């Protein structure tokens, strides 16, 4: 499927003779080829496959032509736009955060397990750019963390954090929440309300962290998790997605120095595991069980 998908993408770009978004490429593949892109968001499959090929294949036929745009390396007038690889947990990076008073206004009373039905578009529209080290010293900012739960049938992907994680409180802890800070490499205001481009911006964190094969089958937006038991929890909020991959699917860490014991666990095993000591993980599991996790 991977090679066939890349060939289909190449044919679409050749036929159009200009850079296209992953969303447009996915639509054209549906019309022009016999490659079937499953799931409700096939453009994420296209964007993820292109991102991996451009990053890992020195002879890739594809190049980035702009924010969310892809073209062919063979085009004589192709101007490549270099997108820096996501830096892993540098404390001097520029990140996105929401002022605490605005976050409190968006959080309606009566949330379940600290998870609020706030749309990610509203979160992005409310965010400001701030230095991460500065944000860690302030209690009037809530740092935004795209967070992903990888679901495979009745199993959920788990991992153990290593001591390379900057926050010592997280060393050797377990979690089911993948993702990281939103680095300010793109400007959400340029998305002009295009939900799929906002999702591509958020999902870049996942695609930089994990390689999922075969492609993502379905994604479901869960909401914003924001707990308040301590200052650290009040300073961070997760924009949570559940990501389904097919039975038999596999996950490989693209940041192995930060993940150990990467494994799928049955949901019943999770409830009796150290993962429940991670409050974000336990809160999300509780919320999803109450929402008829499927």
C-alpha positions in Angstrom: 0.0 0.0 0.0 2.8 2.4 0.9 4.5 2.3 -2.5 1.2 2.3 -4.4 0.1 5.3 -2.4 3.3 7.2 -3.2 2.8 6.4 -6.9 -0.8 7.6 -6.8 0.4 10.9 -5.2 3.0 11.3 -7.8 0.5 10.7 -10.6 -1.9 13.3 -9.1 0.8 15.9 -8.9 2.0 15.2 -12.5 -1.6 15.6 -13.8 -2.1 18.9 -12.0 1.4 20.3 -12.7 1.4 22.4 -9.5 1.7 22.0 -5.7 -1.4 20.7 -3.9 -2.5 20.2 -0.3 -2.8 16.8 1.1 -6.6 17.3 1.2 -6.7 18.0 -2.6 -4.3 15.1 -3.3 -6.5 12.7 -1.4 -9.6 13.9 -3.3 -7.8 13.5 -6.6 -6.6 10.0 -5.7 -10.2 9.0 -5.1 -11.2 10.2 -8.6 -8.1 9.1 -10.6 -6.8 5.8 -9.2 -7.8 2.5 -7.8 -6.0 3.1 -4.5 -8.5 3.1 -1.7 -7.8 5.5 1.2 -9.8 4.2 4.2 -11.0 6.2 7.2 -12.9 9.4 7.6 -9.8 11.6 7.1 -7.8 10.2 4.1 -5.8 13.4 3.7 -4.1 12.7 7.1 -2.9 9.4 5.6 -1.5 11.3 2.5 0.1 14.0 4.7 1.7 11.5 7.1 3.1 9.4 4.3 4.5 12.4 2.5 6.0 13.8 5.7 7.8 10.4 6.5 9.1 10.0 2.9 10.4 13.6 2.7 12.1 13.3 6.1 13.6 9.8 5.8 14.2 9.3 2.1 17.1 11.3 0.7 15.9 10.5 -2.8 12.3 11.4 -2.2 10.4 12.4 -5.3 8.5 14.9 -3.2 9.2 18.3 -1.6 7.3 20.7 0.5 6.2 23.8 -1.5 4.7 25.7 1.4 2.7 25.3 4.5 0.6 22.2 3.8 1.6 22.1 0.1 3.5 19.4 -1.7 5.1 19.2 -5.1 7.6 17.1 -7.1 11.3 17.4 -6.8 11.7 17.0 -10.5 9.9 20.3 -11.3 12.5 22.8 -12.5 10.8 25.7 -10.9 10.1 23.9 -7.6 11.1 26.0 -4.6 11.4 23.8 -1.6 10.2 25.1 1.8 12.2 23.5 4.6 10.2 22.7 7.7 12.5 22.2 10.7 12.1 18.8 12.3 10.3 19.0 15.6 12.8 19.6 18.4 12.3 17.2 21.3 11.6 19.0 24.5 14.0 22.0 24.2 13.2 24.4 27.0 14.1 27.5 24.9 11.6 26.8 22.1 8.8 29.1 21.1 5.4 27.4 21.9 1.7 28.2 21.9 -0.2 28.9 25.1 -3.6 30.3 26.0 -3.9 33.0 28.7 -5.4 31.4 31.8 -8.4 33.8 32.0 -9.4 32.9 28.4 -9.0 29.2 29.1 -11.2 29.5 32.2 -13.9 31.3 30.1 -13.9 28.4 27.6 -14.2 25.8 30.3 -17.9 25.3 31.1 -18.8 23.8 34.5 -19.7 20.2 34.7 -16.8 18.6 32.8 -16.2 14.9 33.1 -12.8 13.8 34.3 -11.4 17.3 33.7 -12.1 17.0 29.9 -14.0 20.0 28.3 -15.9 20.1 25.0 -13.9 22.9 23.6 -13.2 22.8 19.9 -9.5 22.9 18.9 -10.2 25.8 16.5 -11.1 27.9 19.5 -8.0 26.9 21.4 -5.7 27.7 18.4 -7.5 31.1 17.8 -6.9 32.0 21.5 -3.2 31.0 21.6 -0.2 33.3 21.9 3.4 32.6 21.2 5.7 32.4 24.3 9.1 31.1 25.2 8.7 27.7 26.9 11.0 28.5 29.8 9.1 31.7 30.5 5.8 29.8 30.3 7.0 27.4 32.9 7.6 30.3 35.3 4.2 31.8 34.8 0.8 30.8 36.2 -1.2 33.0 33.9 -0.6 30.8 30.8 -1.8 27.4 29.8 0.6 25.5 27.5 -1.2 23.6 24.7 -0.2 19.9 24.2 -1.6 18.0 21.2 -2.3 14.5 22.8 -3.1 11.3 21.0 -4.4 8.0 22.3 -3.6 5.1 19.8 -6.4 2.5 19.7 -6.1 -0.9 18.1 -9.3 -3.0 18.6 -9.5 -3.6 22.3 -5.9 -2.5 22.9 -4.3 0.9 23.6 -0.6 1.8 22.9 1.4 2.6 26.0 5.0 3.6 26.7 7.4 4.4 29.5 9.2 7.7 29.5 12.9 7.8 29.8 15.2 10.0 31.8 15.8 12.2 28.7 12.5 13.9 29.3 13.4 17.4 30.7 10.7 17.3 33.5 12.3 15.1 36.2 8.8 14.4 37.6 8.0 12.4 34.5 11.1 10.2 34.5 10.3 6.4 34.3 6.6 7.1 34.3 4.0 5.4 32.1 1.5 6.9 29.8 -0.9 6.4 26.9 -0.7 10.0 25.8 1.5 10.7 22.9 2.4 14.2 21.7 4.2 17.4 22.7 4.2 21.1 22.9 2.9 23.1 19.9 6.0 24.7 18.5 5.3 28.0 16.8 6.6 27.0 13.3 3.3 27.6 11.7 0.7 30.4 12.4 -2.8 29.1 13.0 -4.3 32.4 12.0 -3.2 31.5 8.4 -5.5 28.5 8.4 -8.6 30.8 7.8 -10.9 28.4 9.6 -9.9 25.4 7.5 -10.4 22.6 10.0 -8.4 20.0 8.1 -5.3 22.3 8.0 -5.7 23.0 11.7 -5.7 19.2 12.2 -2.6 18.8 10.1 -0.9 21.3 12.3 -1.9 19.4 15.4 -1.2 16.0 14.0 2.3 16.9 13.0 3.3 16.2 16.6 2.0 12.7 16.3 3.7 12.0 12.9 7.0 13.3 14.3 6.7 10.9 17.2 5.2 7.7 15.9 5.1 5.8 12.6 1.8 3.9 12.4 1.4 1.1 9.8 -0.9 0.6 8.1 -2.3 4.0 7.9 -4.7 5.6 10.4 -8.2 4.1 10.1 -10.1 6.8 11.9 -9.6 9.7 14.2 -12.0 11.2 16.8 -11.6 14.5 18.6 -12.2 14.0 22.4 -11.8 17.5 23.8 -9.5 19.5 26.0 -8.1 18.0 29.2 -7.1 20.5 31.9 -6.7 19.4 35.5 -6.0 21.6 38.5 -4.6 19.5 41.3 -1.2 21.3 41.2 0.6 24.1 39.4 2.0 21.9 36.7 -1.5 20.6 35.8 -2.9 24.1 35.7 -0.1 25.2 33.4 -0.8 22.5 30.7 -3.8 21.5 28.7 -4.1 18.6 26.2 -6.0 18.8 22.9 -6.9 15.1 22.8 -7.6 12.9 19.8 -8.4 9.1 19.8 -6.6 7.5 16.8 -7.8 4.1 15.5 -5.5 1.8 13.6 -6.5 -1.5 12.1 -6.2 -4.9 13.9 -2.7 -6.1 13.2 -1.4 -2.6 12.8 1.9 -1.6 14.3 3.5 1.4 15.9 7.2 2.4 15.8 8.8 5.2 17.8 10.5 7.9 15.8 12.0 9.1 19.1 13.2 5.9 20.7 15.4 7.7 23.1 12.3 9.1 24.8 10.1 6.0 24.7 10.8 2.6 26.2 8.6 -0.5 26.5 6.3 0.7 23.6 3.5 -1.8 23.6 -0.2 -2.3 23.1 -2.1 -3.3 26.2 -5.6 -4.6 26.6 -7.9 -2.1 28.3 -8.4 -4.4 31.3 -4.7 -4.6 31.8 -4.4 -0.8 31.7 -6.7 -0.5 34.7 -4.3 -2.5 36.9 -1.1 -1.0 35.5 1.2 1.9 36.6 -0.4 3.9 33.7 -3.2 4.7 36.1 -0.7 6.8 38.1 -0.5 9.2 35.2 -3.4 11.5 35.8 -3.9 12.5 32.2 -4.0 8.9 31.1 -6.4 7.8 33.9 -8.7 10.8 33.3 -8.9 10.1 29.6 -9.5 6.4 30.1 -12.3 7.2 32.6 -13.8 9.7 30.2 -13.7 7.4 27.2 -15.2 4.5 29.2 -18.1 6.7 30.2 -18.5 7.8 26.6 -18.8 4.1 25.5 -15.2 3.9 24.2 -15.4 1.9 21.0 
